[in-house]
Amino acid sequence: MQVRGFLLLLALILLAATAEAGKNKKEKGKKDGSECEDWRWGPCVPNSKDCGLGYREGTCKDESKKLKCKIPCNWKKKFGADCKYKFESWGGCSAQTGVKTRSGILKKALYNAQCEEIVYVTKPCSSKIKSKSKGQSPPLPS
């Protein structure tokens, strides 16, 4: 009977130790220990110039923190780096304006960014005439 009581006590101790270890893992799983859920994030501000590595500041109630971020150097500055769009193909060249246009529909707004639902972009029409004979060299003069 004493062996059975001892085994029962040992099982209870192991069970309690396992439960305590589980709590520690859950606490370590939190990145910063903050329980705030309504974070407001600002735009990514590059460390130098207008693209590259930088920081984004966030606030929630009385707390604030900074996250590392990166602005690609080929981003569309007009829309902001946190607004991601799905663009259509370029339209035809307008003879009146000399530009072609395409539209983009908002796909994703990162960090609660304020983004326009539809954006329009233009670019100058190409003045080059594309030839079909690529890779051929002109005949040598004799």
C-alpha positions in Angstrom: 0.0 0.0 0.0 2.9 2.4 0.7 4.3 1.8 -2.7 1.0 2.7 -4.3 0.8 6.0 -2.3 4.4 6.8 -3.2 3.7 6.3 -6.9 0.6 8.4 -6.7 2.6 11.2 -5.0 5.3 11.0 -7.6 2.8 11.2 -10.4 1.2 14.3 -8.9 4.6 16.0 -8.6 5.4 15.2 -12.2 2.1 16.5 -13.3 2.5 19.8 -11.4 6.1 20.2 -12.8 4.8 19.7 -16.4 2.0 22.2 -16.0 4.5 24.8 -14.6 6.8 24.2 -17.5 4.0 24.8 -19.9 3.2 28.1 -18.4 6.8 29.2 -18.7 6.8 28.3 -22.4 3.6 30.4 -23.0 5.1 33.4 -21.2 8.3 33.1 -23.3 6.2 33.0 -26.5 5.2 36.6 -26.0 7.6 38.8 -27.8 7.6 41.8 -25.6 5.3 41.0 -22.7 2.8 43.6 -23.8 -0.9 42.7 -23.5 -2.0 45.6 -25.6 -3.8 44.5 -28.7 -4.7 47.9 -30.4 -1.3 49.0 -31.8 -1.2 52.0 -34.1 1.8 52.0 -36.4 3.3 54.9 -38.2 5.0 54.8 -41.6 8.4 53.2 -42.1 11.0 56.0 -41.9 14.3 55.2 -43.6 17.6 55.9 -41.7 19.0 57.8 -44.7 17.7 59.1 -48.0 14.3 57.9 -49.1 14.7 54.0 -49.1 16.5 51.2 -47.4 16.5 50.1 -43.7 14.6 52.2 -41.1 12.2 52.1 -38.2 8.5 52.2 -37.7 7.1 53.5 -34.4 4.0 52.1 -32.8 1.9 53.2 -29.8 -0.8 51.5 -27.8 -2.2 53.2 -24.7 0.8 54.4 -22.7 3.3 52.0 -24.5 5.4 52.7 -27.5 8.0 50.7 -29.4 10.0 50.7 -32.6 10.2 47.9 -35.2 12.9 47.5 -37.9 11.5 47.9 -41.4 12.7 48.3 -45.0 11.5 50.4 -47.8 12.5 48.9 -51.2 14.4 51.4 -53.4 12.0 50.8 -56.3 8.8 51.5 -54.3 6.0 53.7 -55.6 6.5 56.8 -53.4 3.2 58.2 -54.4 1.3 55.3 -52.7 3.5 54.6 -49.7 5.5 51.5 -49.0 2.7 50.0 -46.9 0.1 49.9 -49.6 0.3 47.0 -52.0 -1.6 47.1 -55.3 -2.4 44.6 -58.1 -1.9 46.5 -61.4 -3.5 45.9 -64.8 -1.5 45.9 -68.0 -0.5 49.2 -69.5 -3.1 50.8 -71.7 -2.4 52.2 -75.2 -0.4 55.3 -75.8 -2.5 58.5 -76.0 -1.5 60.6 -79.0 -2.8 63.7 -77.3 -0.9 63.5 -74.0 2.0 61.2 -75.0 1.5 59.0 -71.9 0.0 55.6 -71.2 -2.0 54.7 -68.1 -2.8 51.8 -65.9 -4.8 51.3 -62.6 -4.1 49.3 -59.5 -6.6 47.9 -57.0 -5.6 47.7 -53.3 -4.4 44.2 -52.4 -3.1 44.7 -48.9 -2.6 47.6 -46.4 0.2 46.8 -44.0 0.3 48.2 -40.4 -3.2 49.7 -40.8 -1.9 52.2 -43.4 -4.4 54.6 -44.9 -4.4 53.5 -48.6 -6.5 54.5 -51.6 -8.7 51.6 -53.0 -7.8 52.4 -56.6 -4.8 54.3 -57.9 -3.8 55.4 -61.4 -0.2 55.7 -62.7 1.1 57.1 -66.0 4.4 56.9 -67.8 5.7 58.5 -71.0 5.1 56.5 -74.2 8.3 54.9 -75.6 9.8 56.8 -78.5 11.7 53.7 -79.6 10.3 51.6 -82.4 10.8 48.0 -81.6 12.1 45.9 -84.5 11.5 42.2 -84.9 15.0 41.4 -86.0 16.8 41.1 -82.6 20.2 39.6 -82.5 21.2 40.3 -86.1 24.1 42.5 -86.8 24.2 45.0 -89.8 26.1 43.9 -92.9 29.8 44.8 -92.9 30.9 47.5 -95.4 33.1 46.1 -98.1 
